[in-house]
Amino acid sequence: MIEKKNSVQVAERAVLVGLVSREQTVEQAEEYLDELAFLAETAGAVTLRRFTQKMQTPDSKTFIGKGKLEEIKSYIIAKDAQVVIFDDELSGSQISNIEKVLDTKVIDRSDLILDIFASRAKTAQAKLQVELAQYQYLLPRLRGMWKHLERLGGGIGTRGPGETEIETDRRIVKDKISLLRRRLAEIDKQAATQRKDRGEFIRLALVGYTNVGKSTLMTLLSKSEVFAENKLFATLDTTTRKVVFENTPFLLSDTVGFIRKLPHHLVESFKSTLDEVREADILLHVVDVSHPRYEEQYGVVNKTLQEIGAFDKPILVIFNKIDRYEEITFDPWLEEGVKKEIMAELKERWEGETQGHCVFVSATERRNIDELRRTILEKVRQLYKQRYPYRSEYLF
């Protein structure tokens, strides 16, 4: 994370490593490294340089070739880099072998994401969820990672389990995982009871890729302050608010953002958080339309929704940040008529893709928010009519 020297916080200097393989093109590798750099920045590191290597399949011992490792080692020595972050998941033995060559700390994408989650966990539930995910990540890597875990100097990848007490026995780690699961099961029961006690309200959940503007939209729609920050995974805890549009109430939840290559054990640990998504009546899928690969992000979220069994729900796709999209797409000299034509074509395309269940907005500029409210109200009232026809006070 962030190292302290003489009471002054100093960002760790990081080197990023990606692989161009038969399953990942050069363009994809660069895009993933862009995201990895953002993750590193969120964790408190500064990226010095990126390294990529073209290989058919990763090396079973060192993930990348020995020649590339030596090139990275020379750079580390020259620039005094402190951590090397791989964009793919590494085994314990791979981490150990790479560290022997580079003589510096090595972590992978999953470890980095877990570190960010550890720093963002505020509630007891979130802390338990992150701790469980960390132990599940460590368990299959115990044999190769003890030397890695014994580094008590701080920084990215050293926070959480292993920072204050090094577990050296696999049985102890398994017992810890069992204990955490029991504690989370108790919290899950309490959360399920709380959800049942919410009454016969229609429930909506904001979902989407991380950093697409869900929390900003939550603030606009619920008229209550919700923490929002231009960093990945700004918040982990699900926030639920009661919202009333024209005398029609419903519950709106803001959930943790999804991301590519999200560690499976993290998804499993955050089961109770994802229950808010699974048990919602309507999903509001927020997409950052200004992102160069927003379509891929859209697909990642849909795939995750399928994996957790929530893709069969009514979904309203909210294409956010249209102001930024226009800023990037339109040249200053472009005529207004042409701009309108381009936007019309974009909307027509996605209305076809989503069967008309989409809205284009700018949360920061509050553009088309009234249209979004009307669309949400229409869908909520429609569900009330289907489920609770006797509650006529909410239908008009």
C-alpha positions in Angstrom: 0.0 0.0 0.0 1.6 3.2 1.1 4.9 3.1 3.0 5.7 5.7 5.7 9.2 7.2 5.9 9.9 9.7 8.7 6.1 10.1 9.2 5.7 11.0 5.5 3.6 8.8 3.3 5.4 7.6 0.3 3.7 5.7 -2.5 5.3 2.4 -3.5 7.0 2.3 -6.8 5.5 -0.5 -8.9 6.3 -2.3 -12.1 3.4 -4.0 -14.0 3.6 -7.2 -16.0 1.2 -8.6 -18.6 1.1 -11.5 -20.9 0.1 -11.5 -24.6 -1.0 -15.1 -25.3 -3.3 -17.0 -27.6 -6.1 -16.1 -25.3 -5.2 -12.4 -25.0 -4.3 -9.9 -27.8 -1.9 -7.0 -27.6 -4.8 -4.6 -27.4 -6.5 -6.5 -24.6 -3.2 -6.8 -22.7 -2.7 -3.1 -22.8 -6.3 -2.4 -21.8 -5.9 -4.8 -18.8 -2.7 -3.1 -17.8 -4.4 0.3 -17.9 -6.9 -1.1 -15.4 -4.1 -2.7 -13.4 -2.4 0.7 -13.2 -5.7 2.2 -11.9 -5.9 -0.6 -9.3 -2.4 0.1 -8.3 -3.1 3.8 -7.9 -6.2 3.0 -5.9 -4.0 0.8 -3.6 -1.5 3.7 -3.2 1.2 2.8 -5.6 2.7 4.7 -8.6 3.4 2.8 -11.8 6.9 3.3 -13.1 6.8 1.0 -16.2 4.9 -1.8 -17.8 6.4 -5.0 -19.3 4.6 -7.4 -21.6 5.7 -10.6 -23.2 4.3 -12.7 -26.0 4.0 -16.4 -25.1 1.6 -19.1 -26.2 1.0 -20.2 -22.6 2.4 -18.9 -19.3 5.6 -20.6 -18.0 4.6 -23.1 -15.3 7.6 -22.0 -13.0 8.0 -18.3 -13.6 4.9 -17.3 -15.6 7.1 -15.3 -18.1 10.5 -16.2 -19.7 13.8 -16.0 -17.9 15.1 -13.3 -20.3 12.1 -11.0 -19.6 12.7 -11.6 -15.8 16.3 -10.5 -16.2 15.1 -7.4 -18.1 12.7 -6.6 -15.3 15.3 -7.2 -12.7 17.7 -4.7 -14.3 15.0 -2.1 -14.4 14.1 -2.7 -10.7 17.7 -2.2 -9.7 18.0 1.0 -11.8 14.8 2.6 -10.7 14.6 1.1 -7.1 11.1 -0.4 -7.8 9.5 -1.9 -4.7 6.8 -4.2 -6.0 6.1 -6.1 -9.2 2.4 -6.7 -10.0 1.3 -9.4 -12.4 -2.0 -8.9 -14.2 -2.8 -12.6 -13.9 -3.2 -15.0 -11.0 0.1 -16.7 -9.9 0.6 -19.9 -8.0 2.5 -19.9 -4.7 5.5 -21.5 -6.3 5.5 -19.1 -9.2 5.5 -16.1 -6.8 8.4 -17.8 -4.8 10.4 -18.5 -8.0 9.9 -15.0 -9.4 10.9 -13.4 -6.1 14.1 -15.4 -6.0 15.1 -13.9 -9.4 13.9 -10.3 -8.9 14.7 -10.1 -5.1 11.7 -7.9 -4.5 8.0 -8.3 -3.6 5.8 -9.9 -6.2 2.0 -9.9 -6.1 -0.7 -10.8 -8.6 -4.0 -9.1 -9.6 -6.1 -11.0 -7.1 -3.7 -10.1 -4.3 -3.9 -6.4 -5.3 -7.7 -6.5 -5.4 -7.9 -8.1 -2.0 -5.5 -5.5 -0.6 -7.8 -2.7 -1.9 -10.8 -4.5 -0.4 -9.0 -4.8 2.9 -8.3 -1.0 2.9 -12.0 -0.2 2.0 -13.7 -2.6 4.4 -15.4 -0.5 7.2 -18.2 -2.7 8.7 -17.6 -5.9 10.6 -19.3 -7.8 7.9 -17.1 -6.4 5.1 -14.0 -7.0 7.2 -15.0 -10.6 7.7 -15.7 -11.1 4.0 -12.3 -9.7 3.0 -10.5 -11.7 5.6 -12.2 -14.9 4.5 -11.3 -14.2 0.8 -7.7 -13.5 1.8 -7.4 -16.9 3.6 -9.0 -18.7 0.7 -6.5 -17.0 -1.6 -3.6 -18.0 0.6 -4.6 -21.6 1.3 -3.5 -23.2 -2.0 -0.4 -21.0 -2.0 0.9 -21.9 1.5 3.8 -24.1 0.4 5.3 -21.6 -1.9 4.5 -18.3 -0.2 5.7 -18.5 3.4 8.8 -16.4 2.6 6.5 -13.9 0.8 4.2 -13.7 3.8 6.9 -13.2 6.4 7.7 -9.8 5.0 6.4 -7.5 7.7 7.5 -4.2 6.2 4.1 -3.3 5.0 2.9 -2.2 1.5 0.6 -3.7 -1.1 -0.2 -7.4 -0.5 0.9 -7.5 3.1 -2.1 -6.2 4.9 -4.7 -8.5 6.5 -4.0 -12.2 7.4 -0.2 -12.6 7.9 0.6 -9.1 8.8 0.5 -9.4 12.6 0.7 -13.2 12.9 2.1 -15.6 10.3 0.0 -18.8 10.1 2.4 -21.7 9.4 0.1 -24.6 9.6 -2.5 -25.5 6.9 -4.9 -26.9 9.5 -4.9 -23.7 11.4 -5.8 -21.7 8.2 -8.6 -24.1 7.4 -9.9 -23.8 10.9 -9.8 -20.0 10.5 -11.7 -20.2 7.3 -14.4 -22.4 8.9 -14.7 -19.9 11.8 -15.1 -17.0 9.4 -17.7 -18.8 7.4 -19.7 -19.5 10.6 -19.6 -15.9 11.6 -20.6 -14.7 8.2 -23.5 -17.3 8.1 -24.8 -15.7 11.3 -24.6 -12.2 9.8 -26.3 -13.5 6.6 -29.2 -14.8 8.7 -29.6 -11.4 10.3 -29.3 -9.6 6.9 -32.0 -12.0 5.4 -34.3 -11.2 8.3 -33.8 -7.5 7.8 -34.6 -7.9 4.1 -37.8 -9.7 5.0 -38.7 -7.0 7.5 -38.6 -4.4 4.7 -42.2 -5.3 3.8 -43.8 -5.4 0.4 -41.6 -2.8 -1.2 -40.3 -3.2 -4.7 -36.5 -3.5 -4.5 -34.1 -2.1 -7.0 -30.3 -2.6 -7.1 -27.6 -0.6 -8.9 -25.1 -2.9 -10.5 -22.2 -2.3 -12.9 -18.5 -2.2 -13.5 -16.5 -0.5 -10.8 -16.2 3.3 -11.1 -19.0 3.8 -13.6 -20.9 6.3 -11.4 -23.3 4.1 -9.4 -22.8 6.0 -6.1 -23.3 9.3 -7.8 -26.6 8.1 -9.3 -27.6 6.7 -5.9 -27.2 10.2 -4.4 -29.2 11.8 -7.2 -32.1 9.3 -7.1 -32.3 8.9 -3.3 -31.4 12.5 -2.4 -29.1 11.3 0.3 -25.3 11.5 0.5 -23.6 8.3 -0.6 -19.8 8.0 -0.6 -18.4 8.4 -4.1 -14.8 8.6 -5.3 -12.9 8.4 -8.5 -11.2 5.2 -7.5 -12.0 1.5 -8.0 -14.1 -0.1 -5.3 -14.8 3.2 -3.5 -17.2 1.4 -1.3 -17.8 -2.3 -0.4 -20.8 -2.1 1.8 -24.3 -2.2 0.3 -26.2 1.0 0.9 -30.0 0.8 0.9 -32.3 3.8 0.9 -36.1 4.2 0.7 -37.0 6.3 -2.3 -40.3 7.8 -3.1 -41.3 9.0 -6.7 -44.7 10.6 -6.9 -46.0 8.9 -3.8 -44.7 5.5 -5.0 -42.0 4.1 -2.6 -39.3 1.6 -3.4 -36.0 0.4 -1.9 -32.8 1.3 -3.8 -29.5 -0.4 -3.1 -26.0 0.5 -4.3 -23.7 -2.6 -4.5 -20.0 -3.3 -4.9 -18.7 -2.8 -8.5 -17.7 -5.8 -10.7 -14.4 -6.0 -12.5 -12.6 -8.3 -15.0 -10.9 -11.3 -13.5 -12.6 -10.8 -10.1 -11.2 -13.5 -7.8 -13.7 -16.3 -7.4 -13.1 -16.5 -3.6 -14.0 -12.8 -3.4 -17.3 -13.4 -5.1 -18.0 -16.3 -2.7 -17.0 -14.3 0.3 -19.3 -11.4 -0.7 -22.3 -13.7 -1.1 -24.4 -11.7 1.4 -23.7 -8.5 -0.5 -24.6 -10.1 -3.8 -27.8 -11.4 -2.2 -29.0 -7.8 -2.6 -28.6 -8.2 -6.3 -30.1 -11.7 -6.4 -33.2 -10.7 -4.4 -33.8 -7.3 -6.2 -36.9 -7.0 -8.3 -35.3 -4.7 -10.9 -31.6 -4.2 -11.7 -30.3 -0.8 -12.8 -27.2 -1.7 -14.8 -25.0 1.4 -15.0 -22.5 1.6 -17.9 -19.8 4.3 -18.4 -20.5 4.9 -22.1 -17.4 7.2 -22.3 -15.0 4.3 -21.5 -13.2 3.1 -24.7 -14.1 -0.5 -23.9 -17.5 0.0 -22.3 -19.0 -2.8 -24.4 -16.6 -5.3 -22.9 -17.3 -3.9 -19.4 -21.1 -4.3 -20.1 -20.4 -7.9 -21.1 -18.3 -8.6 -17.9 -21.2 -7.4 -15.7 -23.8 -9.5 -17.6 -21.6 -12.6 -17.3 -21.2 -12.0 -13.6 -25.0 -11.6 -13.2 -25.4 -14.9 -15.1 -22.9 -16.6 -12.7 -24.8 -15.5 -9.6 -28.2 -16.3 -11.1 -29.5 -12.8 -11.4 -29.6 -12.2 -15.2 -33.2 -13.2 -15.6 -34.5 -10.1 -13.8 -35.9 -7.0 -15.4 -32.9 -4.8 -16.3 -32.8 -1.1 -17.1 -29.4 -0.2 -18.7 -28.3 3.3 -17.7 -25.6 4.7 -20.0 -23.9 7.2 -17.8 -21.3 10.0 -18.6 -22.8 11.0 -22.0 -21.2 14.4 -21.4 -17.7 12.8 -21.4 -18.7 10.6 -24.4 -19.5 13.7 -26.4 -16.3 15.4 -25.3 -14.2 12.5 -26.5 -16.2 11.7 -29.7 -17.1 15.1 -31.1 -14.5 17.5 -32.7 -15.0 21.2 -31.9 -15.8 22.0 -35.6 -18.5 19.3 -35.9 -22.0 20.7 -36.7 -24.8 20.3 -34.3 -26.9 18.3 -36.7 -24.1 15.8 -37.2 -23.7 15.5 -33.4 -27.4 14.8 -32.9 -27.3 12.2 -35.7 -24.3 10.4 -34.1 -26.1 10.3 -30.7 -29.4 9.2 -32.3 -27.6 6.3 -34.0 -25.9 5.3 -30.7 -29.3 5.4 -28.8 -31.0 3.5 -31.7 -28.4 0.8 -31.6 -28.7 0.2 -27.8 -32.5 0.5 -27.8 -32.4 -2.5 -30.1 -29.8 -4.4 -28.0 -31.8 -3.8 -24.8 -35.3 -4.1 -26.3 -35.8 -0.5 -25.4 -34.8 -0.8 -21.8 -32.1 1.9 -21.7 -31.6 5.5 -20.8 -28.7 7.9 -21.6 -27.7 10.2 -18.7 -25.0 12.3 -17.2 -25.1 12.0 -13.4 -22.6 14.8 -12.9 -24.4 17.3 -15.2 -27.8 15.9 -14.2 -28.8 15.4 -17.8 -31.8 13.3 -18.6 -32.3 12.5 -14.9 -36.0 13.3 -15.1 -36.3 10.8 -17.9 -34.5 8.2 -15.8 -36.9 8.9 -12.9 -40.0 8.5 -15.1 -38.7 5.3 -16.6 -37.9 3.8 -13.1 -41.3 5.0 -11.8 -43.1 3.3 -14.7 -41.3 0.0 -14.1 -41.8 0.1 -10.4 -45.6 0.8 -10.7 -45.9 -1.9 -13.3 -44.4 -4.4 -10.8 -46.7 -3.2 -8.0 -49.7 -3.8 -10.3 -48.5 -7.3 -10.9 -47.6 -8.3 -7.4 -49.7 -6.1 -5.1 -52.8 -5.0 -7.0 -54.5 -4.3 -3.7 -52.0 -1.5 -3.0 -53.6 1.0 -5.3 -52.2 4.0 -3.4 -48.8 3.3 -5.1 -50.1 2.9 -8.6 -51.1 6.5 -9.6 
